[in-house]
C-alpha cells in the first residue's frame, strides 16, 4: 500500500512540475529521460563489472543504474537548454495539458528506473508492501497474492518492457537488454529473494561464479518423461511443462568462490537467485527467456564428499554449503528446458556466467537416480548478518538524486 501511494505521488509530482514548465520543455525532458535510460542500461553491466561489483557487490547493480541515469539526465538537460534556449509559444491550455501528459510519461520511466534500482539493492524481499515476485511455499515462482504482487501503476514493468523492446528495435545493439537481461522487472524483484525474506547476501562480485561443466539428459530417453515432469514440476515454467512438449534436463556444474558466502562462511542460494537464460527459437527473431532450477545437487555432509540431489520444492529452501571447501564451493543446478531451446548464460545473484560453447556431457536417468538420498539438504541456518539499513539509505539517496535532477526548472526564455 505504501509503495503504491509513493509511486503515484512521485509520478504525479513529476507530471505537475513538467506541466508548469510547459509543453516544449516537457517534450525535451521526455526525450532526455528516454536517452538517459538507454545510456544507463547500456553502461550498467560494464560499470558494475569494472568498478563497483568487487567493492560493494550487494548494492552495485542498483547504485550504478540510478547514478548513471541521474548523471546522464543532468548532462542531457544542460545540453538541451543550451541547444534550445527559448520556449516555443503554445496556449496556456496546451502547455499545461500537453506538459502534464508528457510529464506523466517521463514520470513513469523515471520512477520505473528508480524502482528497478532500489530493488537491485540489498533489501528485505518485501519493500514498503511491494513484492512483485516470490518463490511460494510450493517452490513455484509466482506473484504474491493480494496487493503486494502488483503495483497500481506498475512502472517497473512498463519501464523494463519499454527498454527491452527498444533494445531490439530503434536502440538495437547485438548484446542488448532483451538478450542479456530478459524479464528485467522479474529479475529485479527476485534479487532480494534470499533466505527468510532477504536475510542473506543478495549480490556477488565478478568472477565469483564459474561454470565447470554442463550435463544434459534428453527427456526422450527417460523411462516415463511425463511422470518425471509431474514429479519434478514444482516451479517449472508453465510454458515448459505443456503436455506434448519435448524437453531436456540441463545440469549446470558451478564453482562459487568462498568470498560469496555470508559471514560465517555459509553460501546460501535460493531458487529465486539462480536463473538460466535460454534462447528460444521464434519466427523472425529469437527470444531470450528466464528459467529457474527445479533441483540442486551438492555435498550434504561435511565429513563426506558424497553429493545428493534435492528438489527446490519449498519457498525458503536454499542450496547451502556445508564447509570444507578450500578454493571454491561446488554446486550443480538442474533445469527443465524445452528441447529446441539453447542455454545462453547462467545468472547467480545477478552475476552472469556464459554457458560454454562446447557440447554438453551426456548424462542418463541413472546419473540422477544415483544421487537420490534419504537425507534432507543442509539447513540454511540463521540470518547472514546483512545490513538492510544500508540498502534503505542508498535507496533514499537514489530517489533524492533522481528527483532533484527531475524537478530543476529549465532556464529558457519566453518568445512572444
N, C-alpha and C positions, 0 to 999 in steps of 0.2 A: 504493500500500500504506500509506504513512504517513498519507495523508488518511483512508483507511478507518478505520484504528485511532484516529485523532484524533477523528473524528466519533462513533464508537461510544463512545469514552471520555467525551466531553463529554455525550452523551445519557445515558449510564449514570450519570455523576456527578449530573446534574440529577434523574434518576429516584430515585436513592438519597437525596439530600438532601430532596426533597419527600416521599418515603416517611417519613423521620424526622420531618417536620413534621406528618404526619397527613393523613387523607383530606380533611377540611374545608378545611384550609389549601391543600392541593394543588389542590382544586377551584377555590377562589378564585384561586389563582395561574394556573391554566389560563385562566380567564375573563379575567384581566388580560393574559395573553400574547396571546390572540386579539384583544382590543380594541387593545392596543398595536401589534400588527402591522397592524391595519386603519388606525389613525391614521398609522403610519409610511408605509404605501403611499399614503395619501391626501395627505399633506403632502410626499411625496418629491419629485415633479417641481416643484411651486411653489417649494420652498426652493432647489432646485438652480438654477432659472431666476432667482430674485430675489437670491440671496446668493452661494452657493459656486461656481456654474457659471463665472462670469467670473474668479474669484480662483484657483481650483485645478481647472480643467476635467477633468484626467485622473483626479482622485480624488473629485470632488464627489458622484457618484452613490453610490458605496459608503459614503463617510463619512456622508453625510446619512441614508441608510437606517438604518445602525447606531446613530447617535447619537440620532435621533428615537425609534427603537424603545426604546433603553435609558432615555432620559429619561422617556418616556411610561410605560414599565413601572414605573419607580421611583415616579412620582407615583401611579399606579393602585394599587400595593401599599400605599402610605401611606394612601390613601383607604379601601382595603378593611379595613385594620387598625382605622382609626377607626370605620368603619361596622359592623364585626363584630369587636369586641374580645375575644370569648370563643370558645373552641373548642366544637364540638359533640361530644358523647361518642359514640364508637364503640369497638368491641372492638379489642384490640391487633392482631389479625389483619386486620380490616377497615382499620384505619388504615394498616398497612404495605402490604398488597397493593393496596388501593384507591389509596393515595397513590403507590405505585410506578407503577401503570398511568397515572394522571393525570399523574404526573411525567414519564413517558416521552413522553406526548403533548405536554406543554409543552416537553420537551427537543427533540423533532423540530421543532416550529415555531420555537423559539428558535435552535437551531443552524442550521436552514434559512435563517432570515433573516440570521444572521451569515455563512453561507457565500455567500449571494447578495451580501451587502455586500462581502465580500472579493473576489469575482470582478469587481465593478464598480470595483476599484482598478487603477491602473497596475501590472500584474504580468506575469511570464512566462506564456505560454499554458498551460504545464503547471505546476500548483501542487501540490507535495508528492505527485507521482504521479497527480494527477487532472486530466483534461482532458475535460470532458463532451461537447463538440462541437468539430469542426475542419473546415477545408476540406482535403480529402485531395489526393493527388497528381493525381487526375483532375479536380479542380476541383469536386467534389461536397461538400455539407455533410453530414457523417456523424459518427457516433460513432467514436472511435478504436477499433481492435481491441485486445483484451486487457483487462486490469484497469483501465486508466486511463479507459475510456469510461463506466463507470457505478459508482457507489458501492454498497457492500453495503447501506447504509441511504441511499437517495437523498433525503436530507432537503431538498435544494434543490428538487428536482422536486415532492416531496409538498407542500412549503410553497407554492410558486408555484401549483400546481394548486388547493390549498385556497382561497387568497385570490382567484384568478381566478374560481372557481365562486361564492365568497361575494359577489364584486362584481357578479355577475349575479343573485344571489338575495337573501338576507336583508340583505346590506350593499350593496344596489344603489344606484348613482349613474349619472346619464346618461353622464358621461365616466368610465367605470370602468376598472379594471385590465385586464380581459379585452379591452377595446376599444383602449386606448392602448398597452398593453404585453403583447400576447398571447405565448404561449410564452416566458414570462419567464425560466425556467431556461435555455433555449437561448440567449436573448439575453445573459444574464449570462456564460455560458461563452464566447460568441463575442466578448465585449467586448475580450478580450486577444488576439484573432486578428489582430495586426498582423504586419509582415514579420519573418521569421526567429524566429518563436516569441515575439513580444512586444517587439521591439527598436525599434519606432517608437511615436509617440504614439497613445493609445487614446481620449482624450476630446476634447471640443470645447466651446468656450464658446457661450452662447446667441447667436443671430442670426449665427453664423459660416457658416451654410449657408442659401442662398436658392434657391427654385425659380423659374427664369425662364420656362420653357415646358414643356408636356407634349405629346409627339407620340405618335400611335397608328397602328398598322397592323392592319387586320382580317386575321386569318390566312386567311380565306376568299379573299382577293384574291391570295394568293401563288400562284405557278405550281405549286408542289408542297408543300403545307403539311406533309405527313408527312415528306418529305425534309428540309425546313427544321428540323423538330423533331429528327430523327435527327442532323443535323449540328451542331445547337446544343445538344443535350440534356445536355451535361455539366453537372451541377449543377442542372438544372431539377427542381423538385419532382416526385416520382413521381405525386402526385395531379393534376398539371397535364398530364403527357405521356401519360396513359392513352389508348390507341387510341380514336378516335371523338370525343374531346373537341374542341370548338371553342375557339380561343384568339385572343388579340390580342397584339401586341407593343407594349409601353408603354416609351417612352423619356423619362426624366426629365432635363431640362436644368437643371443646377445651377451656381451661382456660389458658390465657397467662399472665405472670407476668407483672406488670406495668413497671418494670425495662427494658423491651424490647422495650419500646416506645422511640420515638425521644425526644429530648429536646423540652419541650412544652407539654409533656405527651400525645401525639397522636401516636397511633400504626397504622402503615400503612403496609398492606400486599398485594402485587400484586399477580397475578396468577402465575408468574414465581417463587415466593418464597414459594409456597405451593405444595408439591409433596406427592403422595401416592404410596408407593412401594408395588406391588402386586406379589404374587406367581402365576404364570401361569402354569398349568399342561402341560408337554411336554413328549414325548416318551423318556425314558432313564433318564433324569434329568430335574426337574422343572426349569423354567426360571423366573427371577425376572425382573419386568418391571415397569418403572416410569410413573405414570399418573398425570394429572393436573386437578384441580377443574373446573367445569363448572358454579358453583354458590357459593355464600356465604350467610350466614344467621346471622344477627346481630341486636342489638339495633340500631335504626337510629335516635332517638330523645333523647336529654339529659334530657328532662322533662318527659319521658315515658319509661317504661320498655318493651314496645312492640317491637317485632322483625319483621324484614322484610327479604324477600328472594330476592337477586339481582344476575343477571347473570354477569359472567365475560365476557362481550361481547365487551370490548374495551381494547386497548393496555395499557393505563395508568390508568385503573380503579383499585382501591385498596379498600380492606376491611379496613375501617378507624374507630377507636374508637371515641366515642362521649363524653367521660368523665363520671364522676360519679361513676366509679368503685373504690372501696377502697382496695380490696385484689387481684383482677385479672380482666382481660378483657375476656368476654365470646364471642366466635365466633364459628360458625359452617361452615364447608366446605363440599360441595356436589360434589360427583364424580360419573361418569357413569362407571361401572365396568362390564366386561363380567361375566355371571352368575357363571361360574365354577372357576373364579379367586378368590384368598383369600388375602384380605389386610394383609400385614405384619407389616408395620410401616409407620408413618407419618413423613415427614420432613418439618419443618418450619424454613426457613433461615438456612438450612443445619443441624439443630439440630434434631436428631431422637427421636421419641417417639413411643415405641412399641404399637401396637394395642392390647387391652385387649383380652384375650383368651375366655372370657365369650361370650355367644351367643348375637348377636346384638338385640336391641329392635326393634320390628316390627313397621313400620310406614305404612300409606296408602297414596294414592294420595291426600286425603283430608288434610293431615298434611301439604303438600306443598302448596296447593291452599289457605289454611287458612293464609299462610304467605305472600300471594301476596298483594302488596300495590302499590298505585299510586305514592308514594314518590320515589324520587331518593335516592341512597345511600349517606351517608355523603361525602362531598368533601375532597380530600386528603390535600388540603391547600398548603401552601408554603413549601419550602425545609426544610429538617430536620436537618440542622446545622451539616452536616457531615464534615470530614476533608480529602478530597481526596489527599491532598499533602502528608499526612502520608502514604497512600497506595502507592503512587508513590515512596516515599523514601524507604519503605520496599521492594517494588518490585525491585528497583535498587539494594538494598543490597542483595536480593536473587540471582539476576543474577551474581553479582560480586563474591559472596561467592562460588557459584557452579562453575563458570568458573575458579576461582583461583585454586580450588582443581583439576579441569579437566586438566589444562594446565601444572601442575607440571611435570617435567621430572623425570621418574623413574631412580634411581641410580643403574643401572645394568651394570656389567662388560661385555665385549665382549669376546666370545670364538672364537678361530680360527678353 
